Amino acid sequence: MEGLKTYIKEHKLMTIGGLWACGIGASMALQWRGASSTSVKVIHSRLYAQAMTLSALVASAGVEFYDRTYFPKPAEEVDVYSYDYQQKLKMMNKTST
């Protein structure tokens, strides 16, 4: 169980994408079993796919928010060459002098 938690934590977006793909496949499989016409099946599958896509986006945003809130990166992992870091560094130097 601990190995699964570690894998999910390291591969958050891949896990969400896999669950999304399984959901899409399941919805299409359920739609194709019915006696409706092909066009209705395609429309319903597309509708379910859009709903699952939105829920996957919300889930990925929630996972990223949770990860950044409760598991902040150590100072060693911060990219010192990023624009935000350089701006903050300049502001800190201006205020200290």
Secondary structure as GFF3:
##gff-version 3
##sequence-region A 1 97
A	DSSP	alpha_helix	2	10	.	.	.	ID=ss1
A	DSSP	alpha_helix	12	33	.	.	.	ID=ss2
A	DSSP	alpha_helix	38	70	.	.	.	ID=ss3
A	DSSP	three_ten_helix	75	77	.	.	.	ID=ss4
A	DSSP	alpha_helix	83	96	.	.	.	ID=ss5
###
